[in-house]
Amino acid sequence: MSTPASVLAGRRILLVEDEFIVAAMLEDILTGLGAVVVGPAYRLGEGLRLAEEEAIDVAILDVNIEGERSDAIADALAARSIPFVLATGYGDGEGRHGAQVLTKPYTPQMLTAALARAVEGGR
């Protein structure tokens, strides 16, 4: 039986988050699990480019990037059949394309479990 952490080891995870401190914390968590972080992207354009061009296994997207929604990035990932998790501090509950929603603040365990479910097809 695999654990959420073992499911993420070696996976390429796109990280889109506009808050530097949050992005740095997430990057530490993900690399500590043996994942490869793509990004982090701090702006929508950068996140969209990475979502369209890079090899990615799963992504975590902040819903609100500098006052704009990250819907275009979610759409690009969905078009490539790449699962993703949405993170929000605003309680905008429903996940685009059936994605899981993590409400900030969340724990590393909650993040790990959500990403593992997404990878395993349980968006």
Residue, then its C-alpha position, 0 to 999 in steps of 0.5 A: m500500500s502506497t502512502p501519499a508521500s510515496v505517491l509524490a516522490g519523483r513527480r513533477i509538481l507545478l507550483v503557482e503561488d503569488e506569495f513568496i513565503v507561501a511558495a517557499m514553504l510549499e517548495d520545501i515541503l514538496t522537495g522534502l517528499g522527493a518531488v521536483v518542483v516546476g516553478p514556482a510561478y508567481r504570476l499568471g503568465e508565467g504559470l500559464r507558460l509552464a502549464e502549457e510547455e513543461a512536463i508536469d504530473v500534478a499541480i497546485l494552483d493558488v486561485n487568486i494570483e495578484g487579484e486575478r483568478s488562475d482559471a486559464i492555468a486550470d483550463a490549460l492543465a485540464a486540456r493536457s489531462i494534468p490533475f491539479v489542486l486549487a488552494t484558496g484563502y477566500g472560500d471559493g469552494e467549487g473546484r474548476h474541472g472537478a479539482q479538489v479545493l484546499t482552504k488556506p490555511y492547510t497543513p502539509q499533510m492535507l496538501t500531500a493527501a490532496l496531491a496524492r489523490a489527484v495523481e491517483g485520479g481522485r481529483 
